[in-house]
Amino acid sequence: PFFLPTDDNILLNILDMNGKVVKQLAFGQYPAGNHMIEWDGTNSAGTPVASGVYIYQLHTSDNVMGQQMVIQR
């Protein structure tokens, strides 16, 4: 989940540990407030990703936030 204090353009990507974009989850204008976007564990082609560590990275107009997560299959 993430909170936007004002309407903002966002970009939410899933990256592998090499920094390669695995999937783009969100792009565009979002209203102020709380938001939750779920990842189904697939890449851009719709194929399930391998077990490993991935990073979700949220870009807003004035901030970049990221966090690691582990996928175990």
PDB file of N, CA, C and O in Angstrom:
ATOM      1  N   PRO A   1       0.828  -1.199   0.000  1.00  0.00           N
ATOM      2  CA  PRO A   1       0.000   0.000   0.000  1.00  0.00           C
ATOM      3  C   PRO A   1       0.872   1.262   0.000  1.00  0.00           C
ATOM      4  O   PRO A   1       1.994   1.264   0.505  1.00  0.00           O
ATOM      5  N   PHE A   2       0.330   2.310  -0.570  1.00  0.00           N
ATOM      6  CA  PHE A   2       1.034   3.591  -0.546  1.00  0.00           C
ATOM      7  C   PHE A   2       0.014   4.720  -0.454  1.00  0.00           C
ATOM      8  O   PHE A   2      -1.151   4.563  -0.819  1.00  0.00           O
ATOM      9  N   PHE A   3       0.480   5.853   0.038  1.00  0.00           N
ATOM     10  CA  PHE A   3      -0.369   7.021   0.232  1.00  0.00           C
ATOM     11  C   PHE A   3       0.161   8.174  -0.604  1.00  0.00           C
ATOM     12  O   PHE A   3       1.361   8.448  -0.604  1.00  0.00           O
ATOM     13  N   LEU A   4      -0.729   8.844  -1.314  1.00  0.00           N
ATOM     14  CA  LEU A   4      -0.385  10.059  -2.049  1.00  0.00           C
ATOM     15  C   LEU A   4      -1.075  11.241  -1.375  1.00  0.00           C
ATOM     16  O   LEU A   4      -2.301  11.252  -1.268  1.00  0.00           O
ATOM     17  N   PRO A   5      -0.315  12.234  -0.919  1.00  0.00           N
ATOM     18  CA  PRO A   5      -0.935  13.384  -0.258  1.00  0.00           C
ATOM     19  C   PRO A   5      -1.715  14.272  -1.231  1.00  0.00           C
ATOM     20  O   PRO A   5      -2.645  14.972  -0.830  1.00  0.00           O
ATOM     21  N   THR A   6      -1.330  14.241  -2.510  1.00  0.00           N
ATOM     22  CA  THR A   6      -2.023  15.010  -3.552  1.00  0.00           C
ATOM     23  C   THR A   6      -2.119  14.139  -4.803  1.00  0.00           C
ATOM     24  O   THR A   6      -1.436  13.120  -4.903  1.00  0.00           O
ATOM     25  N   ASP A   7      -2.959  14.534  -5.749  1.00  0.00           N
ATOM     26  CA  ASP A   7      -2.984  13.840  -7.040  1.00  0.00           C
ATOM     27  C   ASP A   7      -1.569  13.851  -7.608  1.00  0.00           C
ATOM     28  O   ASP A   7      -0.861  14.851  -7.492  1.00  0.00           O
ATOM     29  N   ASP A   8      -1.155  12.745  -8.222  1.00  0.00           N
ATOM     30  CA  ASP A   8       0.226  12.665  -8.691  1.00  0.00           C
ATOM     31  C   ASP A   8       0.340  11.630  -9.805  1.00  0.00           C
ATOM     32  O   ASP A   8      -0.464  10.702  -9.903  1.00  0.00           O
ATOM     33  N   ASN A   9       1.353  11.813 -10.635  1.00  0.00           N
ATOM     34  CA  ASN A   9       1.713  10.796 -11.619  1.00  0.00           C
ATOM     35  C   ASN A   9       2.634   9.796 -10.945  1.00  0.00           C
ATOM     36  O   ASN A   9       3.568  10.181 -10.241  1.00  0.00           O
ATOM     37  N   ILE A  10       2.374   8.510 -11.158  1.00  0.00           N
ATOM     38  CA  ILE A  10       3.215   7.487 -10.554  1.00  0.00           C
ATOM     39  C   ILE A  10       3.699   6.509 -11.612  1.00  0.00           C
ATOM     40  O   ILE A  10       3.134   6.396 -12.700  1.00  0.00           O
ATOM     41  N   LEU A  11       4.765   5.810 -11.253  1.00  0.00           N
ATOM     42  CA  LEU A  11       5.274   4.680 -12.019  1.00  0.00           C
ATOM     43  C   LEU A  11       5.644   3.624 -10.997  1.00  0.00           C
ATOM     44  O   LEU A  11       6.450   3.887 -10.103  1.00  0.00           O
ATOM     45  N   LEU A  12       5.073   2.438 -11.111  1.00  0.00           N
ATOM     46  CA  LEU A  12       5.368   1.341 -10.190  1.00  0.00           C
ATOM     47  C   LEU A  12       5.904   0.175 -10.992  1.00  0.00           C
ATOM     48  O   LEU A  12       5.194  -0.401 -11.815  1.00  0.00           O
ATOM     49  N   ASN A  13       7.171  -0.177 -10.750  1.00  0.00           N
ATOM     50  CA  ASN A  13       7.831  -1.268 -11.459  1.00  0.00           C
ATOM     51  C   ASN A  13       8.265  -2.357 -10.496  1.00  0.00           C
ATOM     52  O   ASN A  13       8.513  -2.108  -9.316  1.00  0.00           O
ATOM     53  N   ILE A  14       8.352  -3.574 -11.027  1.00  0.00           N
ATOM     54  CA  ILE A  14       8.994  -4.689 -10.341  1.00  0.00           C
ATOM     55  C   ILE A  14      10.328  -4.901 -11.038  1.00  0.00           C
ATOM     56  O   ILE A  14      10.382  -5.036 -12.260  1.00  0.00           O
ATOM     57  N   LEU A  15      11.406  -4.929 -10.259  1.00  0.00           N
ATOM     58  CA  LEU A  15      12.755  -5.099 -10.800  1.00  0.00           C
ATOM     59  C   LEU A  15      13.361  -6.392 -10.285  1.00  0.00           C
ATOM     60  O   LEU A  15      13.043  -6.839  -9.184  1.00  0.00           O
ATOM     61  N   ASP A  16      14.250  -7.003 -11.098  1.00  0.00           N
ATOM     62  CA  ASP A  16      15.029  -8.118 -10.586  1.00  0.00           C
ATOM     63  C   ASP A  16      16.266  -7.552  -9.883  1.00  0.00           C
ATOM     64  O   ASP A  16      16.450  -6.336  -9.833  1.00  0.00           O
ATOM     65  N   MET A  17      17.092  -8.413  -9.352  1.00  0.00           N
ATOM     66  CA  MET A  17      18.252  -7.947  -8.583  1.00  0.00           C
ATOM     67  C   MET A  17      19.320  -7.302  -9.460  1.00  0.00           C
ATOM     68  O   MET A  17      20.253  -6.687  -8.942  1.00  0.00           O
ATOM     69  N   ASN A  18      19.197  -7.432 -10.777  1.00  0.00           N
ATOM     70  CA  ASN A  18      20.116  -6.765 -11.699  1.00  0.00           C
ATOM     71  C   ASN A  18      19.603  -5.391 -12.109  1.00  0.00           C
ATOM     72  O   ASN A  18      20.259  -4.686 -12.876  1.00  0.00           O
ATOM     73  N   GLY A  19      18.426  -5.005 -11.599  1.00  0.00           N
ATOM     74  CA  GLY A  19      17.851  -3.712 -11.925  1.00  0.00           C
ATOM     75  C   GLY A  19      17.015  -3.707 -13.189  1.00  0.00           C
ATOM     76  O   GLY A  19      16.548  -2.653 -13.622  1.00  0.00           O
ATOM     77  N   LYS A  20      16.821  -4.881 -13.789  1.00  0.00           N
ATOM     78  CA  LYS A  20      16.004  -4.990 -15.002  1.00  0.00           C
ATOM     79  C   LYS A  20      14.525  -4.975 -14.631  1.00  0.00           C
ATOM     80  O   LYS A  20      14.102  -5.648 -13.691  1.00  0.00           O
ATOM     81  N   VAL A  21      13.743  -4.197 -15.384  1.00  0.00           N
ATOM     82  CA  VAL A  21      12.301  -4.149 -15.136  1.00  0.00           C
ATOM     83  C   VAL A  21      11.683  -5.472 -15.566  1.00  0.00           C
ATOM     84  O   VAL A  21      11.776  -5.866 -16.729  1.00  0.00           O
ATOM     85  N   VAL A  22      11.054  -6.149 -14.616  1.00  0.00           N
ATOM     86  CA  VAL A  22      10.372  -7.416 -14.863  1.00  0.00           C
ATOM     87  C   VAL A  22       8.940  -7.147 -15.315  1.00  0.00           C
ATOM     88  O   VAL A  22       8.426  -7.809 -16.216  1.00  0.00           O
ATOM     89  N   LYS A  23       8.304  -6.162 -14.673  1.00  0.00           N
ATOM     90  CA  LYS A  23       6.923  -5.824 -15.013  1.00  0.00           C
ATOM     91  C   LYS A  23       6.607  -4.411 -14.543  1.00  0.00           C
ATOM     92  O   LYS A  23       7.033  -3.988 -13.469  1.00  0.00           O
ATOM     93  N   GLN A  24       5.856  -3.690 -15.363  1.00  0.00           N
ATOM     94  CA  GLN A  24       5.337  -2.384 -14.969  1.00  0.00           C
ATOM     95  C   GLN A  24       3.916  -2.605 -14.452  1.00  0.00           C
ATOM     96  O   GLN A  24       3.050  -3.095 -15.176  1.00  0.00           O
ATOM     97  N   LEU A  25       3.690  -2.240 -13.193  1.00  0.00           N
ATOM     98  CA  LEU A  25       2.379  -2.477 -12.581  1.00  0.00           C
ATOM     99  C   LEU A  25       1.442  -1.290 -12.694  1.00  0.00           C
ATOM    100  O   LEU A  25       0.226  -1.466 -12.772  1.00  0.00           O
ATOM    101  N   ALA A  26       1.988  -0.090 -12.705  1.00  0.00           N
ATOM    102  CA  ALA A  26       1.124   1.091 -12.753  1.00  0.00           C
ATOM    103  C   ALA A  26       1.886   2.239 -13.385  1.00  0.00           C
ATOM    104  O   ALA A  26       3.095   2.387 -13.210  1.00  0.00           O
ATOM    105  N   PHE A  27       1.143   3.050 -14.128  1.00  0.00           N
ATOM    106  CA  PHE A  27       1.714   4.230 -14.753  1.00  0.00           C
ATOM    107  C   PHE A  27       0.584   5.211 -15.004  1.00  0.00           C
ATOM    108  O   PHE A  27      -0.444   4.850 -15.577  1.00  0.00           O
ATOM    109  N   GLY A  28       0.773   6.447 -14.576  1.00  0.00           N
ATOM    110  CA  GLY A  28      -0.234   7.454 -14.869  1.00  0.00           C
ATOM    111  C   GLY A  28      -0.667   8.241 -13.654  1.00  0.00           C
ATOM    112  O   GLY A  28      -0.053   8.170 -12.590  1.00  0.00           O
ATOM    113  N   GLN A  29      -1.723   8.983 -13.831  1.00  0.00           N
ATOM    114  CA  GLN A  29      -2.257   9.877 -12.798  1.00  0.00           C
ATOM    115  C   GLN A  29      -3.091   9.087 -11.787  1.00  0.00           C
ATOM    116  O   GLN A  29      -3.983   8.327 -12.162  1.00  0.00           O
ATOM    117  N   TYR A  30      -2.791   9.277 -10.511  1.00  0.00           N
ATOM    118  CA  TYR A  30      -3.557   8.660  -9.425  1.00  0.00           C
ATOM    119  C   TYR A  30      -4.052   9.761  -8.495  1.00  0.00           C
ATOM    120  O   TYR A  30      -3.340  10.739  -8.270  1.00  0.00           O
ATOM    121  N   PRO A  31      -5.249   9.619  -7.954  1.00  0.00           N
ATOM    122  CA  PRO A  31      -5.780  10.638  -7.045  1.00  0.00           C
ATOM    123  C   PRO A  31      -5.114  10.556  -5.672  1.00  0.00           C
ATOM    124  O   PRO A  31      -4.526   9.534  -5.317  1.00  0.00           O
ATOM    125  N   ALA A  32      -5.212  11.622  -4.919  1.00  0.00           N
ATOM    126  CA  ALA A  32      -4.714  11.626  -3.543  1.00  0.00           C
ATOM    127  C   ALA A  32      -5.420  10.536  -2.754  1.00  0.00           C
ATOM    128  O   ALA A  32      -6.578  10.210  -3.014  1.00  0.00           O
ATOM    129  N   GLY A  33      -4.692   9.972  -1.773  1.00  0.00           N
ATOM    130  CA  GLY A  33      -5.302   8.971  -0.904  1.00  0.00           C
ATOM    131  C   GLY A  33      -4.486   7.698  -0.830  1.00  0.00           C
ATOM    132  O   GLY A  33      -3.361   7.629  -1.324  1.00  0.00           O
ATOM    133  N   ASN A  34      -5.072   6.694  -0.205  1.00  0.00           N
ATOM    134  CA  ASN A  34      -4.436   5.386  -0.044  1.00  0.00           C
ATOM    135  C   ASN A  34      -4.705   4.523  -1.272  1.00  0.00           C
ATOM    136  O   ASN A  34      -5.796   4.539  -1.842  1.00  0.00           O
ATOM    137  N   HIS A  35      -3.680   3.770  -1.661  1.00  0.00           N
ATOM    138  CA  HIS A  35      -3.789   2.899  -2.837  1.00  0.00           C
ATOM    139  C   HIS A  35      -3.109   1.567  -2.546  1.00  0.00           C
ATOM    140  O   HIS A  35      -2.149   1.502  -1.778  1.00  0.00           O
ATOM    141  N   MET A  36      -3.617   0.509  -3.167  1.00  0.00           N
ATOM    142  CA  MET A  36      -2.984  -0.797  -3.076  1.00  0.00           C
ATOM    143  C   MET A  36      -3.001  -1.419  -4.468  1.00  0.00           C
ATOM    144  O   MET A  36      -4.043  -1.504  -5.117  1.00  0.00           O
ATOM    145  N   ILE A  37      -1.836  -1.847  -4.906  1.00  0.00           N
ATOM    146  CA  ILE A  37      -1.706  -2.502  -6.204  1.00  0.00           C
ATOM    147  C   ILE A  37      -1.052  -3.851  -5.949  1.00  0.00           C
ATOM    148  O   ILE A  37       0.009  -3.917  -5.328  1.00  0.00           O
ATOM    149  N   GLU A  38      -1.664  -4.914  -6.416  1.00  0.00           N
ATOM    150  CA  GLU A  38      -1.133  -6.258  -6.194  1.00  0.00           C
ATOM    151  C   GLU A  38      -0.413  -6.756  -7.437  1.00  0.00           C
ATOM    152  O   GLU A  38      -0.823  -6.481  -8.565  1.00  0.00           O
ATOM    153  N   TRP A  39       0.663  -7.491  -7.210  1.00  0.00           N
ATOM    154  CA  TRP A  39       1.426  -8.132  -8.277  1.00  0.00           C
ATOM    155  C   TRP A  39       1.113  -9.612  -8.251  1.00  0.00           C
ATOM    156  O   TRP A  39       1.145 -10.241  -7.193  1.00  0.00           O
ATOM    157  N   ASP A  40       0.813 -10.169  -9.402  1.00  0.00           N
ATOM    158  CA  ASP A  40       0.468 -11.586  -9.489  1.00  0.00           C
ATOM    159  C   ASP A  40       1.675 -12.506  -9.639  1.00  0.00           C
ATOM    160  O   ASP A  40       1.505 -13.711  -9.826  1.00  0.00           O
ATOM    161  N   GLY A  41       2.889 -11.965  -9.560  1.00  0.00           N
ATOM    162  CA  GLY A  41       4.097 -12.783  -9.631  1.00  0.00           C
ATOM    163  C   GLY A  41       4.500 -13.172 -11.040  1.00  0.00           C
ATOM    164  O   GLY A  41       5.285 -14.102 -11.231  1.00  0.00           O
ATOM    165  N   THR A  42       3.963 -12.460 -12.034  1.00  0.00           N
ATOM    166  CA  THR A  42       4.327 -12.753 -13.419  1.00  0.00           C
ATOM    167  C   THR A  42       5.143 -11.611 -14.008  1.00  0.00           C
ATOM    168  O   THR A  42       5.149 -10.493 -13.493  1.00  0.00           O
ATOM    169  N   ASN A  43       5.838 -11.927 -15.115  1.00  0.00           N
ATOM    170  CA  ASN A  43       6.584 -10.895 -15.825  1.00  0.00           C
ATOM    171  C   ASN A  43       5.684 -10.226 -16.860  1.00  0.00           C
ATOM    172  O   ASN A  43       4.483 -10.491 -16.906  1.00  0.00           O
ATOM    173  N   SER A  44       6.257  -9.373 -17.679  1.00  0.00           N
ATOM    174  CA  SER A  44       5.472  -8.633 -18.675  1.00  0.00           C
ATOM    175  C   SER A  44       4.803  -9.539 -19.701  1.00  0.00           C
ATOM    176  O   SER A  44       3.800  -9.160 -20.306  1.00  0.00           O
ATOM    177  N   ALA A  45       5.354 -10.737 -19.901  1.00  0.00           N
ATOM    178  CA  ALA A  45       4.780 -11.692 -20.854  1.00  0.00           C
ATOM    179  C   ALA A  45       3.700 -12.562 -20.213  1.00  0.00           C
ATOM    180  O   ALA A  45       3.063 -13.364 -20.895  1.00  0.00           O
ATOM    181  N   GLY A  46       3.493 -12.404 -18.901  1.00  0.00           N
ATOM    182  CA  GLY A  46       2.487 -13.198 -18.205  1.00  0.00           C
ATOM    183  C   GLY A  46       2.998 -14.516 -17.666  1.00  0.00           C
ATOM    184  O   GLY A  46       2.220 -15.331 -17.172  1.00  0.00           O
ATOM    185  N   THR A  47       4.312 -14.733 -17.756  1.00  0.00           N
ATOM    186  CA  THR A  47       4.936 -15.958 -17.263  1.00  0.00           C
ATOM    187  C   THR A  47       5.326 -15.786 -15.799  1.00  0.00           C
ATOM    188  O   THR A  47       5.872 -14.745 -15.433  1.00  0.00           O
ATOM    189  N   PRO A  48       5.058 -16.782 -14.953  1.00  0.00           N
ATOM    190  CA  PRO A  48       5.483 -16.670 -13.552  1.00  0.00           C
ATOM    191  C   PRO A  48       7.000 -16.474 -13.448  1.00  0.00           C
ATOM    192  O   PRO A  48       7.768 -17.140 -14.141  1.00  0.00           O
ATOM    193  N   VAL A  49       7.414 -15.564 -12.584  1.00  0.00           N
ATOM    194  CA  VAL A  49       8.846 -15.319 -12.391  1.00  0.00           C
ATOM    195  C   VAL A  49       9.451 -16.435 -11.551  1.00  0.00           C
ATOM    196  O   VAL A  49       8.745 -17.144 -10.834  1.00  0.00           O
ATOM    197  N   ALA A  50      10.756 -16.578 -11.651  1.00  0.00           N
ATOM    198  CA  ALA A  50      11.475 -17.585 -10.875  1.00  0.00           C
ATOM    199  C   ALA A  50      11.560 -17.165  -9.409  1.00  0.00           C
ATOM    200  O   ALA A  50      11.393 -15.991  -9.076  1.00  0.00           O
ATOM    201  N   SER A  51      11.822 -18.133  -8.549  1.00  0.00           N
ATOM    202  CA  SER A  51      12.074 -17.826  -7.141  1.00  0.00           C
ATOM    203  C   SER A  51      13.257 -16.873  -7.045  1.00  0.00           C
ATOM    204  O   SER A  51      14.201 -16.969  -7.828  1.00  0.00           O
ATOM    205  N   GLY A  52      13.208 -15.967  -6.101  1.00  0.00           N
ATOM    206  CA  GLY A  52      14.307 -15.035  -5.919  1.00  0.00           C
ATOM    207  C   GLY A  52      13.856 -13.749  -5.263  1.00  0.00           C
ATOM    208  O   GLY A  52      12.710 -13.611  -4.836  1.00  0.00           O
ATOM    209  N   VAL A  53      14.788 -12.810  -5.192  1.00  0.00           N
ATOM    210  CA  VAL A  53      14.528 -11.507  -4.583  1.00  0.00           C
ATOM    211  C   VAL A  53      14.194 -10.511  -5.691  1.00  0.00           C
ATOM    212  O   VAL A  53      14.883 -10.436  -6.708  1.00  0.00           O
ATOM    213  N   TYR A  54      13.140  -9.762  -5.475  1.00  0.00           N
ATOM    214  CA  TYR A  54      12.691  -8.741  -6.416  1.00  0.00           C
ATOM    215  C   TYR A  54      12.499  -7.434  -5.654  1.00  0.00           C
ATOM    216  O   TYR A  54      12.372  -7.430  -4.430  1.00  0.00           O
ATOM    217  N   ILE A  55      12.479  -6.346  -6.379  1.00  0.00           N
ATOM    218  CA  ILE A  55      12.318  -5.021  -5.781  1.00  0.00           C
ATOM    219  C   ILE A  55      11.108  -4.353  -6.411  1.00  0.00           C
ATOM    220  O   ILE A  55      10.972  -4.322  -7.634  1.00  0.00           O
ATOM    221  N   TYR A  56      10.234  -3.820  -5.575  1.00  0.00           N
ATOM    222  CA  TYR A  56       9.198  -2.956  -6.146  1.00  0.00           C
ATOM    223  C   TYR A  56       9.664  -1.525  -5.956  1.00  0.00           C
ATOM    224  O   TYR A  56      10.167  -1.155  -4.894  1.00  0.00           O
ATOM    225  N   GLN A  57       9.493  -0.728  -6.995  1.00  0.00           N
ATOM    226  CA  GLN A  57       9.986   0.644  -6.989  1.00  0.00           C
ATOM    227  C   GLN A  57       8.865   1.575  -7.440  1.00  0.00           C
ATOM    228  O   GLN A  57       8.350   1.456  -8.552  1.00  0.00           O
ATOM    229  N   LEU A  58       8.498   2.499  -6.561  1.00  0.00           N
ATOM    230  CA  LEU A  58       7.432   3.459  -6.826  1.00  0.00           C
ATOM    231  C   LEU A  58       8.033   4.839  -7.044  1.00  0.00           C
ATOM    232  O   LEU A  58       8.698   5.380  -6.161  1.00  0.00           O
ATOM    233  N   HIS A  59       7.797   5.403  -8.217  1.00  0.00           N
ATOM    234  CA  HIS A  59       8.240   6.754  -8.555  1.00  0.00           C
ATOM    235  C   HIS A  59       7.035   7.683  -8.498  1.00  0.00           C
ATOM    236  O   HIS A  59       5.989   7.391  -9.078  1.00  0.00           O
ATOM    237  N   THR A  60       7.186   8.801  -7.799  1.00  0.00           N
ATOM    238  CA  THR A  60       6.196   9.875  -7.840  1.00  0.00           C
ATOM    239  C   THR A  60       6.917  11.114  -8.359  1.00  0.00           C
ATOM    240  O   THR A  60       8.101  11.047  -8.688  1.00  0.00           O
ATOM    241  N   SER A  61       6.223  12.229  -8.433  1.00  0.00           N
ATOM    242  CA  SER A  61       6.848  13.437  -8.982  1.00  0.00           C
ATOM    243  C   SER A  61       8.012  13.939  -8.133  1.00  0.00           C
ATOM    244  O   SER A  61       8.886  14.643  -8.640  1.00  0.00           O
ATOM    245  N   ASP A  62       8.036  13.587  -6.847  1.00  0.00           N
ATOM    246  CA  ASP A  62       9.108  14.102  -5.987  1.00  0.00           C
ATOM    247  C   ASP A  62       9.781  13.046  -5.118  1.00  0.00           C
ATOM    248  O   ASP A  62      10.492  13.389  -4.173  1.00  0.00           O
ATOM    249  N   ASN A  63       9.570  11.766  -5.422  1.00  0.00           N
ATOM    250  CA  ASN A  63      10.120  10.733  -4.548  1.00  0.00           C
ATOM    251  C   ASN A  63      10.259   9.417  -5.306  1.00  0.00           C
ATOM    252  O   ASN A  63       9.535   9.151  -6.265  1.00  0.00           O
ATOM    253  N   VAL A  64      11.211   8.601  -4.850  1.00  0.00           N
ATOM    254  CA  VAL A  64      11.344   7.219  -5.316  1.00  0.00           C
ATOM    255  C   VAL A  64      11.453   6.349  -4.081  1.00  0.00           C
ATOM    256  O   VAL A  64      12.308   6.573  -3.225  1.00  0.00           O
ATOM    257  N   MET A  65      10.577   5.350  -3.991  1.00  0.00           N
ATOM    258  CA  MET A  65      10.580   4.435  -2.851  1.00  0.00           C
ATOM    259  C   MET A  65      10.732   3.015  -3.372  1.00  0.00           C
ATOM    260  O   MET A  65      10.231   2.683  -4.447  1.00  0.00           O
ATOM    261  N   GLY A  66      11.414   2.194  -2.621  1.00  0.00           N
ATOM    262  CA  GLY A  66      11.576   0.806  -3.033  1.00  0.00           C
ATOM    263  C   GLY A  66      11.698  -0.114  -1.843  1.00  0.00           C
ATOM    264  O   GLY A  66      12.041   0.305  -0.737  1.00  0.00           O
ATOM    265  N   GLN A  67      11.412  -1.369  -2.092  1.00  0.00           N
ATOM    266  CA  GLN A  67      11.500  -2.380  -1.035  1.00  0.00           C
ATOM    267  C   GLN A  67      11.746  -3.729  -1.699  1.00  0.00           C
ATOM    268  O   GLN A  67      11.243  -4.002  -2.788  1.00  0.00           O
ATOM    269  N   GLN A  68      12.526  -4.562  -1.026  1.00  0.00           N
ATOM    270  CA  GLN A  68      12.763  -5.913  -1.527  1.00  0.00           C
ATOM    271  C   GLN A  68      11.647  -6.846  -1.088  1.00  0.00           C
ATOM    272  O   GLN A  68      11.010  -6.643  -0.055  1.00  0.00           O
ATOM    273  N   MET A  69      11.429  -7.871  -1.898  1.00  0.00           N
ATOM    274  CA  MET A  69      10.488  -8.933  -1.537  1.00  0.00           C
ATOM    275  C   MET A  69      11.036 -10.236  -2.095  1.00  0.00           C
ATOM    276  O   MET A  69      11.821 -10.235  -3.044  1.00  0.00           O
ATOM    277  N   VAL A  70      10.620 -11.341  -1.505  1.00  0.00           N
ATOM    278  CA  VAL A  70      11.096 -12.659  -1.908  1.00  0.00           C
ATOM    279  C   VAL A  70       9.941 -13.450  -2.498  1.00  0.00           C
ATOM    280  O   VAL A  70       8.856 -13.517  -1.921  1.00  0.00           O
ATOM    281  N   ILE A  71      10.191 -14.047  -3.656  1.00  0.00           N
ATOM    282  CA  ILE A  71       9.242 -14.972  -4.271  1.00  0.00           C
ATOM    283  C   ILE A  71       9.808 -16.374  -4.099  1.00  0.00           C
ATOM    284  O   ILE A  71      10.940 -16.646  -4.500  1.00  0.00           O
ATOM    285  N   GLN A  72       9.029 -17.252  -3.510  1.00  0.00           N
ATOM    286  CA  GLN A  72       9.429 -18.655  -3.357  1.00  0.00           C
ATOM    287  C   GLN A  72       8.411 -19.518  -4.068  1.00  0.00           C
ATOM    288  O   GLN A  72       7.214 -19.431  -3.795  1.00  0.00           O
ATOM    289  N   ARG A  73       8.874 -20.335  -4.965  1.00  0.00           N
ATOM    290  CA  ARG A  73       7.984 -21.224  -5.733  1.00  0.00           C
ATOM    291  C   ARG A  73       8.192 -22.660  -5.297  1.00  0.00           C
ATOM    292  O   ARG A  73       7.540 -23.564  -5.820  1.00  0.00           O
TER     293      ARG A  73
END
